[in-house]
Amino acid sequence: MFLGFGLHNPNPPNYVPMAIRKSSNWKDLNSNNGKILIRKSGGWVDKSIESVLTSRQINQGQNRIRRGGDWRQLPPMEGGNAP
């Protein structure tokens, strides 16, 4: 006899890239409830959420960095450093 259950989360894992400097210390936006907002048509649009599944892939995501001639999705930061 086997009795058990499993949990499944259908939502992909997300993070907020980048870090800011406060009081001489780097604080990553992901663990400090930070947001990345851009001004568009007189209002603020949230561009914070990135998918872990596409981290550092070419031409993916909303927040990118140029590496080796390619635009790549920004990775998650930990205390101002990318893992």
OpenMM code with the backbone's topology and positions (N, CA, C; nanometers):
from openmm import Vec3, app, unit

residues = "MET PHE LEU GLY PHE GLY LEU HIS ASN PRO ASN PRO PRO ASN TYR VAL PRO MET ALA ILE ARG LYS SER SER ASN TRP LYS ASP LEU ASN SER ASN ASN GLY LYS ILE LEU ILE ARG LYS SER GLY GLY TRP VAL ASP LYS SER ILE GLU SER VAL LEU THR SER ARG GLN ILE ASN GLN GLY GLN ASN ARG ILE ARG ARG GLY GLY ASP TRP ARG GLN LEU PRO PRO MET GLU GLY GLY ASN ALA PRO".split()
positions = [
    Vec3(0.0845, -0.1162, 0.0000),
    Vec3(0.0000, 0.0000, 0.0000),
    Vec3(0.0899, 0.1236, 0.0000),
    Vec3(0.0577, 0.2194, -0.0870),
    Vec3(0.1342, 0.3436, -0.0964),
    Vec3(0.0379, 0.4606, -0.0831),
    Vec3(0.0688, 0.5504, 0.0072),
    Vec3(-0.0153, 0.6667, 0.0296),
    Vec3(0.0739, 0.7900, 0.0320),
    Vec3(0.0420, 0.8900, -0.0448),
    Vec3(0.1233, 1.0107, -0.0483),
    Vec3(0.0628, 1.1139, -0.1418),
    Vec3(0.1284, 1.2251, -0.1494),
    Vec3(0.0813, 1.3300, -0.2382),
    Vec3(0.2020, 1.4132, -0.2811),
    Vec3(0.1845, 1.4887, -0.3849),
    Vec3(0.2895, 1.5769, -0.4355),
    Vec3(0.2313, 1.7136, -0.4667),
    Vec3(0.3143, 1.8125, -0.4556),
    Vec3(0.2734, 1.9498, -0.4876),
    Vec3(0.3413, 1.9936, -0.6160),
    Vec3(0.2690, 2.0679, -0.6948),
    Vec3(0.3236, 2.1185, -0.8206),
    Vec3(0.2887, 2.2664, -0.8320),
    Vec3(0.3890, 2.3494, -0.8526),
    Vec3(0.3691, 2.4923, -0.8713),
    Vec3(0.3812, 2.5214, -1.0209),
    Vec3(0.2723, 2.5589, -1.0888),
    Vec3(0.2777, 2.5822, -1.2325),
    Vec3(0.3435, 2.7153, -1.2703),
    Vec3(0.3660, 2.8029, -1.1740),
    Vec3(0.4282, 2.9322, -1.2025),
    Vec3(0.5799, 2.9167, -1.2152),
    Vec3(0.6405, 2.9736, -1.3215),
    Vec3(0.7859, 2.9636, -1.3351),
    Vec3(0.8546, 3.0510, -1.2290),
    Vec3(0.9743, 3.0129, -1.1854),
    Vec3(1.0446, 3.0943, -1.0863),
    Vec3(1.0868, 3.2291, -1.1461),
    Vec3(1.0652, 3.3357, -1.0726),
    Vec3(1.0956, 3.4710, -1.1180),
    Vec3(1.1916, 3.5390, -1.0224),
    Vec3(1.2552, 3.6464, -1.0703),
    Vec3(1.3444, 3.7273, -0.9882),
    Vec3(1.3465, 3.8701, -1.0408),
    Vec3(1.4032, 3.9602, -0.9615),
    Vec3(1.4232, 4.0991, -1.0017),
    Vec3(1.5737, 4.1202, -1.0138),
    Vec3(1.6260, 4.1514, -1.1346),
    Vec3(1.7700, 4.1697, -1.1505),
    Vec3(1.8157, 4.3054, -1.0969),
    Vec3(1.9442, 4.3267, -1.0959),
    Vec3(2.0111, 4.4511, -1.0591),
    Vec3(2.0219, 4.4713, -0.9085),
    Vec3(2.1047, 4.5687, -0.8721),
    Vec3(2.1268, 4.6034, -0.7323),
    Vec3(2.1485, 4.7539, -0.7239),
    Vec3(2.1251, 4.8110, -0.6069),
    Vec3(2.1488, 4.9532, -0.5847),
    Vec3(2.2439, 4.9690, -0.4666),
    Vec3(2.3054, 5.0844, -0.4588),
    Vec3(2.3982, 5.1117, -0.3496),
    Vec3(2.3304, 5.2038, -0.2494),
    Vec3(2.3169, 5.1572, -0.1251),
    Vec3(2.2576, 5.2351, -0.0169),
    Vec3(2.3505, 5.2302, 0.1030),
    Vec3(2.3825, 5.3440, 0.1580),
    Vec3(2.4675, 5.3524, 0.2772),
    Vec3(2.5976, 5.2748, 0.2590),
    Vec3(2.6633, 5.2943, 0.1446),
    Vec3(2.7916, 5.2303, 0.1119),
    Vec3(2.7838, 5.0784, 0.0989),
    Vec3(2.6644, 5.0221, 0.0872),
    Vec3(2.6474, 4.8777, 0.0701),
    Vec3(2.5615, 4.8498, -0.0522),
    Vec3(2.5934, 4.7412, -0.1228),
    Vec3(2.5121, 4.6981, -0.2346),
    Vec3(2.3964, 4.6144, -0.1840),
    Vec3(2.2756, 4.6449, -0.2324),
    Vec3(2.1559, 4.5702, -0.1950),
    Vec3(2.0862, 4.5260, -0.3227),
    Vec3(2.0702, 4.3950, -0.3377),
    Vec3(2.0036, 4.3453, -0.4579),
    Vec3(1.8536, 4.3723, -0.4486),
    Vec3(1.7931, 4.4014, -0.5624),
    Vec3(1.6511, 4.4368, -0.5664),
    Vec3(1.5604, 4.3176, -0.5380),
    Vec3(1.6069, 4.1968, -0.5662),
    Vec3(1.5239, 4.0784, -0.5491),
    Vec3(1.4898, 4.0530, -0.4022),
    Vec3(1.5873, 4.0553, -0.3139),
    Vec3(1.5604, 4.0246, -0.1733),
    Vec3(1.5242, 4.1479, -0.0916),
    Vec3(1.5299, 4.2673, -0.1522),
    Vec3(1.4961, 4.3899, -0.0805),
    Vec3(1.3707, 4.4574, -0.1357),
    Vec3(1.2852, 4.3795, -0.2022),
    Vec3(1.1570, 4.4275, -0.2558),
    Vec3(1.1714, 4.5487, -0.3467),
    Vec3(1.2755, 4.5490, -0.4288),
    Vec3(1.2975, 4.6584, -0.5219),
    Vec3(1.2150, 4.6429, -0.6486),
    Vec3(1.2021, 4.7508, -0.7222),
    Vec3(1.1275, 4.7525, -0.8484),
    Vec3(1.2097, 4.8239, -0.9538),
    Vec3(1.1890, 4.7886, -1.0793),
    Vec3(1.2468, 4.8588, -1.1929),
    Vec3(1.1299, 4.9218, -1.2669),
    Vec3(1.1165, 5.0527, -1.2566),
    Vec3(1.0053, 5.1251, -1.3174),
    Vec3(1.0574, 5.2139, -1.4287),
    Vec3(0.9834, 5.2204, -1.5404),
    Vec3(1.0147, 5.3131, -1.6473),
    Vec3(0.8936, 5.4028, -1.6702),
    Vec3(0.9208, 5.5237, -1.7142),
    Vec3(0.8128, 5.6175, -1.7411),
    Vec3(0.7710, 5.6031, -1.8866),
    Vec3(0.6435, 5.5766, -1.9082),
    Vec3(0.5912, 5.5560, -2.0429),
    Vec3(0.4547, 5.6215, -2.0534),
    Vec3(0.4393, 5.7128, -2.1480),
    Vec3(0.3126, 5.7826, -2.1735),
    Vec3(0.2574, 5.8486, -2.0475),
    Vec3(0.3428, 5.9113, -1.9713),
    Vec3(0.2996, 5.9851, -1.8525),
    Vec3(0.2725, 5.9000, -1.7304),
    Vec3(0.2963, 5.7705, -1.7396),
    Vec3(0.2737, 5.6813, -1.6243),
    Vec3(0.3946, 5.5930, -1.6011),
    Vec3(0.3957, 5.5219, -1.4914),
    Vec3(0.5065, 5.4331, -1.4558),
    Vec3(0.4679, 5.2885, -1.4857),
    Vec3(0.5581, 5.2174, -1.5553),
    Vec3(0.5366, 5.0784, -1.5936),
    Vec3(0.6412, 4.9922, -1.5227),
    Vec3(0.5970, 4.8841, -1.4600),
    Vec3(0.6861, 4.7943, -1.3872),
    Vec3(0.7511, 4.6947, -1.4839),
    Vec3(0.8840, 4.6963, -1.4926),
    Vec3(0.9608, 4.6046, -1.5780),
    Vec3(1.0550, 4.5197, -1.4928),
    Vec3(1.0111, 4.4833, -1.3733),
    Vec3(1.0974, 4.4181, -1.2755),
    Vec3(1.1140, 4.2683, -1.2945),
    Vec3(1.0091, 4.1986, -1.3252),
    Vec3(1.0082, 4.0529, -1.3187),
    Vec3(1.0778, 3.9896, -1.4395),
    Vec3(1.1724, 3.9001, -1.4112),
    Vec3(1.2418, 3.8213, -1.5134),
    Vec3(1.2280, 3.6737, -1.4793),
    Vec3(1.2341, 3.5888, -1.5781),
    Vec3(1.2222, 3.4442, -1.5588),
    Vec3(1.3602, 3.3823, -1.5366),
    Vec3(1.3694, 3.2948, -1.4378),
    Vec3(1.4947, 3.2240, -1.4104),
    Vec3(1.5302, 3.1308, -1.5261),
    Vec3(1.4305, 3.0816, -1.5957),
    Vec3(1.4525, 2.9860, -1.7044),
    Vec3(1.5275, 3.0466, -1.8228),
    Vec3(1.5216, 3.1797, -1.8407),
    Vec3(1.5874, 3.2444, -1.9545),
    Vec3(1.7041, 3.3335, -1.9110),
    Vec3(1.7515, 3.3211, -1.7892),
    Vec3(1.8604, 3.4040, -1.7387),
    Vec3(1.9863, 3.3895, -1.8240),
    Vec3(2.0454, 3.5021, -1.8626),
    Vec3(2.1682, 3.5125, -1.9425),
    Vec3(2.1543, 3.4603, -2.0847),
    Vec3(2.0331, 3.4380, -2.1324),
    Vec3(2.0157, 3.3939, -2.2701),
    Vec3(2.0099, 3.5148, -2.3625),
    Vec3(2.0468, 3.4935, -2.4880),
    Vec3(2.0537, 3.6017, -2.5868),
    Vec3(1.9135, 3.6459, -2.6258),
    Vec3(1.8932, 3.7794, -2.6292),
    Vec3(1.7686, 3.8436, -2.6710),
    Vec3(1.6464, 3.7951, -2.5930),
    Vec3(1.6597, 3.7759, -2.4631),
    Vec3(1.5492, 3.7347, -2.3770),
    Vec3(1.5325, 3.8384, -2.2673),
    Vec3(1.4134, 3.8498, -2.2130),
    Vec3(1.3877, 3.9366, -2.0987),
    Vec3(1.3750, 4.0832, -2.1338),
    Vec3(1.3434, 4.1634, -2.0313),
    Vec3(1.3226, 4.3066, -2.0474),
    Vec3(1.4452, 4.3873, -2.0065),
    Vec3(1.5278, 4.3319, -1.9196),
    Vec3(1.6467, 4.3997, -1.8693),
    Vec3(1.7684, 4.3253, -1.9221),
    Vec3(1.8495, 4.3946, -2.0025),
    Vec3(1.9589, 4.3267, -2.0725),
    Vec3(2.0921, 4.3968, -2.0525),
    Vec3(2.1989, 4.3224, -2.0794),
    Vec3(2.3352, 4.3735, -2.0764),
    Vec3(2.4049, 4.3224, -2.2021),
    Vec3(2.4961, 4.4041, -2.2535),
    Vec3(2.5667, 4.3627, -2.3745),
    Vec3(2.6949, 4.2893, -2.3365),
    Vec3(2.7083, 4.1660, -2.3807),
    Vec3(2.8260, 4.0830, -2.3551),
    Vec3(2.8705, 4.0179, -2.4854),
    Vec3(2.9934, 4.0458, -2.5257),
    Vec3(3.0484, 3.9835, -2.6459),
    Vec3(2.9690, 4.0137, -2.7715),
    Vec3(2.9112, 4.1319, -2.7813),
    Vec3(2.8336, 4.1695, -2.8988),
    Vec3(2.6896, 4.1225, -2.8965),
    Vec3(2.6485, 4.0488, -2.7943),
    Vec3(2.5110, 3.9993, -2.7823),
    Vec3(2.4421, 4.0659, -2.6650),
    Vec3(2.3117, 4.0893, -2.6777),
    Vec3(2.2312, 4.1407, -2.5670),
    Vec3(2.1741, 4.0232, -2.4901),
    Vec3(2.2119, 4.0125, -2.3620),
    Vec3(2.1695, 3.9001, -2.2779),
    Vec3(2.0849, 3.9492, -2.1615),
    Vec3(1.9940, 3.8628, -2.1168),
    Vec3(1.9093, 3.8956, -2.0012),
    Vec3(1.9965, 3.9055, -1.8763),
    Vec3(1.9699, 4.0070, -1.7951),
    Vec3(2.0462, 4.0234, -1.6716),
    Vec3(2.0206, 3.9072, -1.5755),
    Vec3(2.1254, 3.8577, -1.5106),
    Vec3(2.1075, 3.7479, -1.4136),
    Vec3(2.0630, 3.8030, -1.2789),
    Vec3(2.0194, 3.7166, -1.1878),
    Vec3(1.9876, 3.7633, -1.0531),
    Vec3(2.1148, 3.8089, -0.9818),
    Vec3(2.1013, 3.9051, -0.8928),
    Vec3(2.2153, 3.9573, -0.8175),
    Vec3(2.2034, 3.9131, -0.6728),
    Vec3(2.3156, 3.8963, -0.6078),
    Vec3(2.3179, 3.8633, -0.4650),
    Vec3(2.4130, 3.9608, -0.3981),
    Vec3(2.3567, 4.0634, -0.3329),
    Vec3(2.4394, 4.1620, -0.2658),
    Vec3(2.5205, 4.2465, -0.3628),
    Vec3(2.4731, 4.2633, -0.4852),
    Vec3(2.5430, 4.3438, -0.5842),
    Vec3(2.6292, 4.2633, -0.6775),
    Vec3(2.6435, 4.1335, -0.6551),
    Vec3(2.7253, 4.0475, -0.7392),
    Vec3(2.6392, 3.9454, -0.8117),
    Vec3(2.6701, 3.9233, -0.9408),
    Vec3(2.5984, 3.8213, -1.0182),
    Vec3(2.6632, 3.6863, -0.9920),
    Vec3(2.5843, 3.5836, -0.9616),
    Vec3(2.6433, 3.4509, -0.9358),
    Vec3(2.6955, 3.3873, -1.0627),
] * unit.nanometer
topology = app.Topology()
chain = topology.addChain("A")
for resn in residues:
    res = topology.addResidue(resn, chain)
    for name in ("N", "CA", "C"):
        topology.addAtom(name, app.Element.getBySymbol(name[0]), res)
